[in-house]
Amino acid sequence: MTKPLLAAAALLLTGFSVVSQSPAAEPAGANDGFDIDAADWPWWRGPLRNGIASPDQTPPTHWSESKGVAWKTPVPGRGHGSPTVVGGYVYLATCDEAAGSQSVLCFDRKTGKQIWQQEVHSSGAMRKNSKSTAASTTLACDGERLFACFPNSGALYTTALGLDGKQLWQQKIGDYIVHQGYGSSPAIYQSLVIVTSDNKGGGAIAGLDRRTGRIVWKRDRPKTPNYPSPIILHAAGRDQLIMTGCDLVSSFDPLTGKTLWEIEGSTTECVTSTVTDGRRILTSGGYPTNHMSAVEADGSGKVAWSNKNRVYVPSMLLRDGIIYGVLDAGIASCWKSDTGEELWKERLDGNFSSSPVLVGDLIYATNEAGTTFVYRASPEGYSEVAQNRLGDEVFATPTICGSRIYMRVAQRGADGRQEFLCCLTGE
């Protein structure tokens, strides 16, 4: 089916109306039912699900191994999930690769002391790619429960824990054939926790009751490997659950799973979490083709623009109608969201898997070797504020809240690789 026909069919089936064409405005947050404390970071990509931290804070811009680190705590096992920070605690997912066990960790936010470790699966962890782990997703917290997704023993499971670490429920989402690894983080929306299990055996996207784990709705997905997290954005006048990859850009009603619209597009394998300028959905992927595009969020099926940049793993940022991204190969770039016009690009050092985070007008972007570049979010050009080194290996995206930066880093020594959770204050 052609893109226009596919879009028209989606409109007829769902009754999704096309909004008037107006200039892009700064998008509103989704009506997810949560009033999040500005000092917290409850799920992947932060309160607004777009990598933008509260601007009313002053995190450090300079640090090193010997300066500006308030505390540094060893993390058992291995994982690439970002720190989840709620109240007085920091939470991480981890995997003991020798035993194949997967666990959730809790640390004291002020001191870094480990409070508890809860094993979710005692064995059966799954991964293939050497860059991946069996704990690559970020935990979500609704203030009462923690939600974790782990690929294990040929299936994908979602587990809910109390804030004391006790397991409340566990739900099998479906069979899972591991291709590279699993990287999709759970999303919380009103009464639901929403999870995905895209894989080459045929995956699913599902909404589960947060209290009981009961599957409220579930939709089958194509039989292709794919890695994005479900992202809920307010675009074209309503909340939309967006998934990219599997050669599709798909929009669902987050409460019912009903398809709002779907078009052929994106590419087969995506990793990044999409963002919106309120009118367009910005997508990117990297296999089998490098890809960026802006898809109108009104269900019209129109692709405003596309290019061949490889923004495959690090997710993009969007501020005042301008896209800021870091290509996997270490090139910081800037584009207009309405036209895709490139405004500037600057080569940084190293390769990138971690996603950049925006605080006020500052972007924090960390490469795989542990160097964080701090630069201005400006369409005028690249303006560097600082470069800071911490650790030997970083794949997890930093969490920035309460004027502190929480980083998951790894160091290699005579005894092998060791992960650490670090709290940076710059003092």
C-alpha positions as CSV (number, residue, x, y, z in Angstrom):
1,M,0.0,0.0,0.0
2,T,1.3,3.4,-0.9
3,K,2.0,6.0,1.8
4,P,-1.0,8.3,0.8
5,L,-3.4,5.3,0.6
6,L,-2.1,3.9,3.9
7,A,-2.5,7.3,5.6
8,A,-6.0,7.7,4.2
9,A,-7.0,4.3,5.4
10,A,-5.8,5.0,8.8
11,L,-7.8,8.2,8.9
12,L,-11.0,6.5,7.8
13,L,-10.6,3.6,10.3
14,T,-9.8,5.7,13.3
15,G,-11.7,8.9,12.7
16,F,-8.5,10.9,13.5
17,S,-9.1,14.4,12.2
18,V,-6.4,16.5,10.5
19,V,-5.5,19.7,12.4
20,S,-5.0,23.0,10.7
21,Q,-1.5,23.7,9.4
22,S,0.1,26.2,11.8
23,P,3.6,27.1,12.8
24,A,5.3,24.8,15.3
25,A,4.9,25.8,18.9
26,E,6.7,24.5,22.0
27,P,4.9,21.2,22.7
28,A,2.9,20.7,25.8
29,G,3.5,17.7,28.1
30,A,1.3,14.6,27.9
31,N,-1.7,14.4,30.3
32,D,-0.2,11.4,32.0
33,G,-1.8,12.1,35.4
34,F,1.4,12.8,37.3
35,D,2.6,15.9,39.0
36,I,6.3,15.2,39.1
37,D,8.7,16.9,41.5
38,A,11.2,19.0,39.6
39,A,14.0,17.3,41.7
40,D,13.0,13.8,40.5
41,W,13.7,11.8,37.3
42,P,11.1,9.0,37.4
43,W,11.6,7.2,34.0
44,W,13.5,7.1,30.7
45,R,14.3,10.6,29.3
46,G,12.9,12.4,32.3
47,P,9.6,13.9,33.4
48,L,8.6,15.1,29.9
49,R,10.0,12.0,28.1
50,N,12.1,14.1,25.8
51,G,15.6,14.4,27.5
52,I,14.8,17.9,28.8
53,A,15.6,18.4,32.5
54,S,14.0,21.1,34.7
55,P,15.6,24.5,33.8
56,D,15.3,25.7,37.4
57,Q,18.5,24.0,38.5
58,T,22.2,24.5,38.3
59,P,24.0,21.2,37.7
60,P,27.8,21.3,37.5
61,T,29.5,22.0,34.2
62,H,33.0,20.9,35.3
63,W,34.2,17.8,37.1
64,S,36.9,15.1,36.9
65,E,37.8,11.8,38.7
66,S,39.2,13.9,41.6
67,K,36.9,16.9,41.6
68,G,33.2,17.5,41.8
69,V,32.2,13.9,42.7
70,A,30.0,13.9,45.8
71,W,30.0,10.1,46.0
72,K,30.9,7.1,43.9
73,T,29.5,3.7,44.7
74,P,30.3,0.3,43.2
75,V,27.4,-1.3,41.2
76,P,27.2,-5.1,41.2
77,G,26.8,-6.6,37.8
78,R,26.4,-4.8,34.5
79,G,23.8,-2.7,32.8
80,H,23.2,0.3,30.5
81,G,20.0,1.6,32.0
82,S,20.0,5.1,33.3
83,P,19.5,6.0,37.0
84,T,15.9,6.5,38.1
85,V,15.7,9.1,40.9
86,V,12.6,9.5,43.0
87,G,12.4,11.0,46.5
88,G,15.4,10.0,48.5
89,Y,16.5,7.1,46.4
90,V,18.2,6.1,43.1
91,Y,17.2,2.9,41.3
92,L,19.1,0.8,38.7
93,A,18.6,-2.4,36.8
94,T,21.6,-4.8,36.7
95,C,22.6,-8.2,35.5
96,D,25.1,-10.7,36.9
97,E,26.3,-12.1,33.5
98,A,28.1,-15.1,35.0
99,A,25.0,-16.3,36.8
100,G,22.5,-14.9,34.3
101,S,20.5,-13.3,37.1
102,Q,18.7,-9.9,36.7
103,S,18.1,-7.6,39.7
104,V,16.9,-4.1,40.7
105,L,19.1,-2.0,43.0
106,C,18.3,0.8,45.4
107,F,20.8,3.4,46.6
108,D,20.5,6.3,49.1
109,R,20.4,9.5,47.1
110,K,22.4,11.6,49.6
111,T,25.2,9.2,50.3
112,G,25.2,6.6,47.5
113,K,25.0,3.7,50.0
114,Q,23.3,0.6,48.6
115,I,20.0,0.1,50.5
116,W,18.7,-3.1,48.9
117,Q,19.1,-5.5,45.9
118,Q,16.1,-7.5,44.7
119,E,16.6,-10.4,42.4
120,V,13.9,-10.6,39.7
121,H,15.2,-13.6,37.7
122,S,17.8,-16.0,39.1
123,S,19.0,-17.1,35.7
124,G,18.2,-17.0,32.0
125,A,19.3,-13.5,31.1
126,M,19.5,-12.9,27.3
127,R,21.8,-10.8,25.1
128,K,24.1,-11.2,22.0
129,N,25.7,-8.0,21.0
130,S,28.9,-7.2,22.9
131,K,27.8,-3.6,23.4
132,S,24.5,-4.7,24.9
133,T,23.6,-6.0,28.3
134,A,20.7,-8.0,29.8
135,A,19.8,-4.9,31.9
136,S,19.9,-2.1,29.3
137,T,16.6,-0.5,30.1
138,T,15.7,2.3,32.6
139,L,13.3,1.6,35.4
140,A,10.1,3.6,35.7
141,C,8.6,4.7,39.0
142,D,5.1,5.9,39.8
143,G,5.9,6.9,43.3
144,E,4.6,3.6,44.8
145,R,6.0,1.0,42.5
146,L,9.1,0.3,40.3
147,F,8.6,-1.3,36.9
148,A,11.3,-3.3,35.2
149,C,11.4,-5.1,31.8
150,F,13.9,-8.0,31.4
151,P,14.4,-10.4,28.5
152,N,14.7,-13.8,30.1
153,S,14.6,-17.5,29.1
154,G,13.1,-16.9,25.6
155,A,10.5,-14.3,26.8
156,L,10.0,-10.7,27.8
157,Y,8.7,-10.1,31.3
158,T,7.5,-7.0,33.1
159,T,7.9,-6.9,36.9
160,A,6.6,-4.5,39.5
161,L,8.3,-4.0,42.8
162,G,7.4,-2.0,45.9
163,L,9.7,0.7,46.9
164,D,11.0,-1.7,49.6
165,G,12.1,-4.1,46.8
166,K,9.4,-6.7,47.4
167,Q,7.9,-8.1,44.2
168,L,4.2,-7.2,43.6
169,W,3.6,-8.9,40.3
170,Q,5.2,-10.3,37.2
171,Q,3.7,-10.5,33.7
172,K,4.9,-12.3,30.6
173,I,4.5,-10.0,27.6
174,G,5.3,-12.7,25.0
175,D,8.0,-14.8,23.5
176,Y,11.2,-13.0,22.7
177,I,14.0,-14.0,20.2
178,V,17.1,-12.0,21.1
179,H,18.8,-10.4,18.1
180,Q,21.2,-7.9,19.6
181,G,19.7,-7.3,23.0
182,Y,16.7,-5.7,24.6
183,G,16.6,-1.9,25.2
184,S,13.0,-0.7,25.5
185,S,12.2,1.0,28.8
186,P,8.6,1.0,30.3
187,A,6.4,4.1,30.1
188,I,3.8,5.1,32.7
189,Y,0.6,6.7,31.6
190,Q,-2.3,7.3,33.9
191,S,-3.4,3.8,35.2
192,L,-1.1,1.9,32.9
193,V,2.5,0.9,32.4
194,I,3.2,0.5,28.7
195,V,5.8,-2.0,27.4
196,T,7.1,-3.3,24.0
197,S,8.8,-6.5,22.9
198,D,9.6,-6.0,19.2
199,N,11.6,-9.0,17.9
200,K,12.1,-11.1,14.8
201,G,9.7,-13.7,16.2
202,G,6.8,-11.2,16.3
203,G,6.5,-8.9,19.2
204,A,3.8,-6.8,21.0
205,I,3.1,-3.5,22.6
206,A,0.9,-3.7,25.6
207,G,-0.7,-1.6,28.4
208,L,-0.7,-3.2,31.8
209,D,-2.6,-2.2,34.9
210,R,0.0,-0.7,37.2
211,R,-1.5,-2.1,40.4
212,T,-2.2,-5.7,39.3
213,G,-0.1,-6.4,36.1
214,R,-3.3,-7.4,34.2
215,I,-3.0,-6.8,30.5
216,V,-5.6,-4.1,29.6
217,W,-4.7,-4.0,25.9
218,K,-2.2,-5.7,23.6
219,R,-1.3,-5.2,20.0
220,D,0.8,-7.5,17.8
221,R,3.9,-6.1,16.1
222,P,5.8,-7.1,12.9
223,K,8.3,-9.9,13.0
224,T,11.4,-7.7,12.9
225,P,14.1,-6.8,15.5
226,N,13.6,-3.3,16.9
227,Y,14.7,-1.5,20.1
228,P,12.8,1.9,20.8
229,S,11.0,2.6,24.0
230,P,7.3,3.5,23.8
231,I,7.1,7.3,24.0
232,I,4.0,9.2,24.9
233,L,3.9,12.8,23.4
234,H,1.3,15.5,23.1
235,A,1.2,16.3,19.4
236,A,-1.4,17.5,16.9
237,G,-3.7,18.4,19.8
238,R,-3.7,15.0,21.7
239,D,-1.6,12.5,23.6
240,Q,-0.1,9.9,21.3
241,L,1.9,6.7,22.0
242,I,4.5,6.6,19.3
243,M,6.6,3.7,18.0
244,T,9.2,3.9,15.2
245,G,10.9,1.0,13.5
246,C,9.7,-2.2,11.9
247,D,9.6,0.0,8.7
248,L,6.7,1.9,10.2
249,V,5.9,5.1,12.1
250,S,2.9,4.2,14.4
251,S,0.7,6.2,16.6
252,F,-1.6,4.6,19.2
253,D,-4.1,5.8,21.8
254,P,-2.1,5.2,25.0
255,L,-5.2,4.2,27.1
256,T,-6.8,1.7,24.6
257,G,-4.0,0.7,22.2
258,K,-6.2,1.7,19.3
259,T,-4.3,2.7,16.2
260,L,-4.6,6.5,15.6
261,W,-2.5,6.4,12.4
262,E,0.3,4.4,10.9
263,I,2.5,5.0,7.8
264,E,5.3,3.2,6.0
265,G,8.5,4.9,7.0
266,S,11.4,5.1,9.4
267,T,13.6,2.0,8.9
268,T,13.6,-1.6,10.2
269,E,15.8,-1.2,13.3
270,C,15.6,1.9,15.4
271,V,16.9,2.7,18.9
272,T,16.2,6.3,19.6
273,S,13.2,7.7,21.4
274,T,11.3,10.1,19.2
275,V,10.5,13.8,20.1
276,T,8.0,16.3,18.8
277,D,7.7,20.0,18.1
278,G,4.0,19.7,18.7
279,R,3.2,19.3,15.0
280,R,5.7,16.8,13.7
281,I,7.2,13.5,15.0
282,L,10.9,13.4,14.6
283,T,12.2,9.9,13.9
284,S,15.7,8.4,13.3
285,G,17.2,4.9,12.8
286,G,20.2,3.1,11.5
287,Y,19.6,-0.3,10.0
288,P,19.5,-1.2,7.2
289,T,19.5,2.4,6.2
290,N,20.6,5.6,8.0
291,H,17.5,7.7,8.5
292,M,16.0,10.9,9.9
293,S,12.6,12.3,9.2
294,A,9.8,14.6,10.3
295,V,6.3,13.0,10.0
296,E,3.2,15.2,10.4
297,A,1.6,14.1,13.7
298,D,-2.0,14.7,12.4
299,G,-2.4,11.4,10.6
300,S,-2.2,12.9,7.2
301,G,0.7,10.6,6.2
302,K,2.8,13.5,5.1
303,V,6.6,13.4,5.6
304,A,7.8,16.9,5.9
305,W,11.4,16.0,5.2
306,S,14.0,13.3,5.5
307,N,17.8,12.8,5.3
308,K,20.4,10.1,5.6
309,N,22.1,11.1,8.9
310,R,23.0,8.2,11.2
311,V,21.4,9.2,14.5
312,Y,20.9,5.5,15.4
313,V,21.4,5.1,19.2
314,P,21.6,8.6,20.9
315,S,18.1,10.2,21.0
316,M,17.6,13.7,19.8
317,L,16.6,16.9,21.6
318,L,14.2,19.6,20.5
319,R,14.0,23.2,21.7
320,D,12.3,26.2,20.2
321,G,11.8,24.4,16.9
322,I,15.4,23.4,16.6
323,I,16.7,19.8,16.7
324,Y,20.0,19.0,18.4
325,G,21.5,15.6,18.0
326,V,24.7,13.7,18.2
327,L,25.4,11.2,15.4
328,D,26.8,7.8,16.6
329,A,30.1,8.6,15.1
330,G,30.5,11.7,17.3
331,I,29.2,14.6,15.2
332,A,27.1,17.2,17.1
333,S,24.5,18.6,14.7
334,C,21.6,21.1,14.6
335,W,18.6,21.2,12.2
336,K,15.4,23.1,11.8
337,S,12.4,20.9,12.8
338,D,10.1,22.2,10.1
339,T,12.4,21.9,7.1
340,G,15.3,19.7,8.2
341,E,17.8,22.4,7.1
342,E,21.1,21.7,8.7
343,L,22.3,24.8,10.6
344,W,25.7,23.5,11.8
345,K,27.7,20.5,12.7
346,E,30.8,19.9,14.8
347,R,33.0,16.8,15.2
348,L,33.3,15.7,18.8
349,D,35.7,13.0,20.0
350,G,34.8,9.3,20.1
351,N,31.6,7.3,19.5
352,F,28.3,7.9,21.2
353,S,25.6,5.6,22.6
354,S,24.4,7.7,25.5
355,S,21.7,10.3,24.7
356,P,22.3,14.0,25.3
357,V,20.4,15.8,28.0
358,L,19.3,19.5,27.9
359,V,19.3,21.7,31.0
360,G,18.3,25.3,30.3
361,D,20.4,26.3,27.3
362,L,23.1,23.6,28.0
363,I,23.5,20.2,26.4
364,Y,25.3,17.4,28.2
365,A,26.5,14.7,25.7
366,T,28.7,11.8,26.9
367,N,30.7,9.5,24.6
368,E,31.5,5.9,25.1
369,A,34.9,6.6,26.6
370,G,33.4,8.7,29.4
371,T,34.0,12.2,28.2
372,T,31.1,14.6,28.6
373,F,30.8,17.6,26.3
374,V,28.9,20.5,27.6
375,Y,27.8,23.0,24.9
376,R,25.2,25.6,24.2
377,A,21.8,24.8,22.6
378,S,22.1,27.5,20.0
379,P,21.2,27.5,16.3
380,E,24.0,30.0,15.7
381,G,26.8,27.4,16.0
382,Y,28.7,25.0,18.3
383,S,29.8,26.8,21.5
384,E,31.6,24.5,24.0
385,V,31.5,25.2,27.7
386,A,33.5,22.3,29.0
387,Q,34.8,18.8,28.5
388,N,34.9,16.4,31.5
389,R,36.2,12.9,31.9
390,L,34.8,10.2,34.3
391,G,35.2,6.5,33.9
392,D,36.5,4.5,31.0
393,E,33.2,3.4,29.5
394,V,29.8,5.0,29.5
395,F,26.7,3.8,27.6
396,A,24.0,4.9,30.1
397,T,22.4,8.3,29.6
398,P,23.1,10.7,32.6
399,T,20.2,11.7,34.8
400,I,20.2,15.4,35.8
401,C,17.8,16.5,38.6
402,G,18.0,18.5,41.8
403,S,21.1,20.3,40.4
404,R,23.0,17.1,40.5
405,I,24.2,14.7,37.8
406,Y,23.8,10.9,38.3
407,M,26.1,8.9,36.0
408,R,26.5,5.1,35.5
409,V,30.1,4.6,34.4
410,A,32.5,1.7,34.2
411,Q,36.3,1.5,34.9
412,R,38.7,-1.2,33.8
413,G,41.5,-2.3,36.0
414,A,43.7,-5.2,36.9
415,D,40.6,-7.0,38.3
416,G,38.5,-6.4,35.2
417,R,35.5,-4.2,34.6
418,Q,33.7,-2.5,37.5
419,E,30.6,-0.3,37.2
420,F,30.0,2.7,39.5
421,L,27.1,5.0,40.2
422,C,28.4,8.5,40.6
423,C,26.7,11.7,41.9
424,L,28.3,15.0,40.6
425,T,27.9,18.3,42.3
426,G,30.8,20.2,40.9
427,E,31.9,21.1,44.5
